[in-house]
């Protein structure tokens, strides 16, 4: 729906198209250029999304009330195994119910991670990009569409066989305009790399709403596999759910599997990450750097949820992507992250594994102008370079 139709007859000056990342380092004082600020002279209902909006005064009460309600009736201990033993089965069911038309292409990745754009340039030379938890291919296909590099190789993996079938039946897969693309069924926590990916062969690994779908005890193995497939100096780029996001607070009783780890109605799992505080980073808890959290403006859980993170229905009318990042409040990390070196898989090199080049929080107010609803979203984003 056209924004002028929703907002009424009042006209608004055209804003420059955003061309910088929505997330900057949490230690930076200045936000990225192009952010949309909600100032006293602006009407909150005039846009679909606002950046750098602090939570309302009563948000702490909302958080406390929601978490207390969830903890009062968690998933019974004798039922947790049903959700943790074969998660791929639940994702297969999810993708059978939601075909590729349900998901939006993640064109915003080109803005968030310029390394991906650089790999598609005509003179980029041989480049290998792997998306883990590819879902219906909503990250790889925008890259393939924009690609001008005949030597670009894309590989899409998902542990849902039905998701991989959606990728393989896409016309761009069967007839790529330039470069090449392949796809395979693969579990990020398995003991071997995907077929066709040799150790140290990948330039960029894309992880969008993937780690949140894993059990915390699986994170170390996932990070080790990412490290293993990357070239020295290669990048892992990620985006995932942040602590106290609207979707976390909306969970009802009987959904809590573990602290900040939930089971959805479709039986897929989701974890909400917290950014390590300075004291926690200094103590070494951030050495497993992929320990932390799509953001299309109104994809209330990113309907391009990976093969490892189920999307939620769109809740607000869409506009162009805008975002923000601010320093998060002091939070509590999962015990596995407080002592990550005790969970290192056999054969994994000594930590640290990555240099943190970006680690930020994307905190936004989404607005459903028709229903007059405000939605406070929290995502996390990072970029890590293999040492």
N, C-alpha and C positions, 0 to 999 in steps of 0.2 A: 504494500500500500504506500502511495506517495505521502511523504512526510507532511506536505502542505495540507493534504486532505485531513490528516489527523489533528494537526496543530491549529487549523482554522485559517482565516484569511490573512493573519499577520505574516508578513514576509521576513525572511532572515537573510542576511548577506551570505554569499557563497563563501565557504571556508576552504582553504587550500587543502588538497588531498594529502593525507598523512603519508610521509615517506621515511619515517624512522621507526625504530623498534618501540613497542609499547612498554617494554620493561627495561629499566636500567639497573645498575648495581644498587643494592639496597643501602650502600654507604654513601652514594652520591647525594649531594644536596639539591641539585637542580634536576627537575624532571625533563624527559625528552621533549624536543621541539614538536609542536603540533598536538599536544595533549589538550583535551577538552575540559576546561575547569568550570565548576558550578560556583559562580560568584554571586554575591547578594543581588546584583542587578539583573540576573538571568532567571528565567522561569524554568524550574526543574522539569516541567512537562513539555518544554519546547523541543527537547531532544530525546533520543532513545537511550543514550548512554552518556555518563559523565565520569571523568577520570579524577583520581586523587580525592575522592569523597570520603571523609572519615565516617566511621560508623555512627549511627545516631546515639544520643545520650543513653538510651535504654538498651543498647545492644549487649552490654555485659550481662544484663538481667535476662535477655532473650537467650544468650548462649548458655548461661548457667541453668536456666529452666529446661532448655532443650536437652542438654547433656544429662541432667539429672533424670529426666523422664526416660531417656534411652537406657541409662545405666540401671534403672529400677527393674527393667525386664529385658535383659540381653538374650541372645540366642542361647538356649540350653546347651550345656557342655556336651551332652550325648548326641546333639544334632549338628554340631559344627563340622564334623567329618563329612557330612553330606555335601557341604559347599566347598570344602577344601580339597577333596580327593580328585575330582575330575572337572575342573573349571572349564575346560575346552568344550565339554558337552553343553554347558549352559550358553556359551558364546555361539555355538552352532545353532542352537534354538533361537537365539536373539537375531542372528543374521538371516535365518529362514523366515522370520516374521517381518523383518525390515530389509527390503531390497535396497539396491544402490541409490534409488531415487530419494530415499529417506535422508541421505547425508549430503552435507554441503562440502564442496571442494575447499581445501584449506589454502586459498590463494594468499592469505595473510602470512604464510611461512616465508614468502619471498621478501617481505618487509622485516620480519623478525630476525631472520638468519641470512644475511647477505652472502654467506659462503655458499648457500644453495644456488643463488642466482649466478654467482661467479662460475660455478661448475657447468652452467648451461651456456656459457658464452662460446662463440665460434672458435676462439683461440685458447680455450681452457686446457686442451689436451686430454689425455685419458683420465677419467674420473669415475669413481665407483661410489654410489650412494645406496645405502640399505635402509629401508624403513622396517622397523620391528614393531609388530602389532599394527599391521597396515589396514585392517578392516576392509572396507570396500575400495580402497585405493585412493582416498580423497587427498592424500599428500603427494603420492607419486605421479598421479595423472596431471595435476597442474604443472608439475615440473616437466613432465614429458611434453605437454602442450607448448610450454615456453622454450623448450630446449632448442638451441642452435648448434650444439656440440655433437658432431657425429661420433665422437669417442666417449660419450657419456653412457654409462651402464647403470641401470636401476634394478634393484632387487627388492621385492616386497615379501615379507614373511608374516604369518599369523598362525596361532595354534588352533584357529577355527578353520576347518577344511571348507566350510560353506563360504566363509569370507574370502578365502583364496579363490574359490570358484567364481565369485563375483568379479574379482580382479581379472581373472583369466578370460572371462566372457566379455569384458569391456572392449569395444572396437579399437581403442588406442593400444590395447595390449596385443591384439592380433595383428595390428597394422600401425606400428609406431611411426610418427612422421619423421623422426630422426633419433639416432641413438638406439639403444636396446633396453628391453625390460624383461624380467623373469619373476616368477613368484613360486613360493613353496610353503607347505605346511611345516611349521617349526615352533617349538616351545622355547622361549627365551631362557628358561631355567634348565634346559636339557644339558647333557654332558658333552655334546658335540655341536659343532657349528652347522649351519644349514648347508645342504648340498649346493655346491657352486660358490661357496664363500670360503676362501682359504684364510688361514690366520695371517694377520697383517696386510690384508688386501683392500680394505674399505677406507675411503677418504672421509665419509660423513655417515654417521648413524643417526637416524631420526626416531625419536621416542616421544610420541604424542599421546598422552593419557594411557600409558602402558604400565609403568611401574606401580601405579595406584591399584591396578587390578591383581597384583601379585600379593601373596601372603608375605608379611615382613621377613619371615625366615628365608624367603626366596630371593630377596634383593641382592645379597652378596653374590649369588651364582649368576644372576642377570648381569650385574656390573662386570663380573669376571669375563663373561662371554662378549660383552660389548668391547671391553679392553682387548680381548684376544683377536677379534676380527678387524680392529682398527689398525691402520698404519701408524708408525710413530709420527706424532704431530697431527694425526687425524682428529676430527671433532665428533663429539656426541652432543646433539642438541635435543632439548626436551621441554615439554610443557605438561603440566598436570594439575591436579586439584589441590587447593590450599586450605589450611585449617580454618574452620568456622565459616566456610563457604555456605551460601544459602541452602545448597542441596544437602549438606551435612546436617544442618539444623532442622531440616524438614523430615528427617527419618523418624519413624514412629517406634514404638516398643516392639521388641522381638526382631530387631534388625542389627543390633550391635554384636559383632563377632569378637572384637578385641578393641582396645583403645583406638579410637579414630578409624576403625576398620569395620565396614558394614556389608550387609548383603542386601541387594536390591530385590524388588518384587520379581524380577526375571531370573533371580538366583545368581547374577553376576556380582562380583565383589568390587569394592572401591575403598581406597585408603585416602585420607586427607592429610597432606604433608605440612610440616612446620619448618620454617627456615631456622637453621642453627643460629643461636645468639653468639655474640663475640666470645663470651666465656666458654661456650660449648665448642666453638671452633678452635679456640686456643688450647683446649684440653685434648684436641685430636679427634673429636667425634665427627668432624666434617671431612675426614680423610677419604672415606668412601663417598666421593663427591656426588655420585648419582643418587645420594640418599634423599634428596629432596623432591615438586609439582609443576581448550582451543578456544579456542576462544574465537569464535565468530561472534559478533556482538550479541546476538540473542540466542545462541545455541546453548541453552541453559545447562548443558553438561557436555557440550560439544557433541553434536550428533555425529561427528566424525570420530566418535569415541573409538579407540583403538580396538584391536582385537583383544583389548584388555581394558576396556572401560566403557560401560554402557551409557548411551546418551539419554537425555531426557527430552520431552517435547519442547518445542519452541514456546517461550512464555511471553515474549515481548515483540513488538514490531521491529523489523530490521532497518538498519541504517548502515553507513559505512563503518568499518572497524575503527574504533578508537579505544585506548586503554590507559592504564596507569600503573605505577608501582610506588609504594611507600614502605617505610620501615615497619615491619610487623611488630606487634607486642611480644614481650617475652613469652615463650611457649615451652611446651614439654615435648621432648623428642622420644621416639619409641626406644625402649631399652636396648634393642638390637643396635641402634645407632649410637647410643651412649658408650658402647664398647664394641665397635665394629670389627676390631681385629680378632675377636674370638670367633667370628663367624666367617672367616676367609676360607673359600673353597680350596681343596688340595690343588697345588700347582699354580695358584694365583701368585703373581709377582708381589714383591714387598710394596706396601703402601707408603706414600700416596701414589695413586695411579694416574691422576689427571690434574691439570692446572685449571683452576676455576677462572674462566674469562668473563662469565656473566652469571649472576645469580640474583634474581629479583622476584618481587611480588607484584602481581597484577591485580589491583583492587579497584573494582568499578561498581558504580551504581547503574543498573539497568532499569529502564522505565517502561512500563506498559501504559501508554497514555490513554488508551481507550478505557481500560479498567481502573486507571489511577492506582497502579500498584508499583511499589519500589522494591527492587531486588538487589541485595548486596552480594556481589560475587567476588571470589578470591581464587586466583590461580597462581601458580609458580612457574618460573621459566629459568632455564640455565643453559649455558654453553661451556663445554669442558674439552680441553685439549689433552690428548694422550701424551704422557711423559715418556 
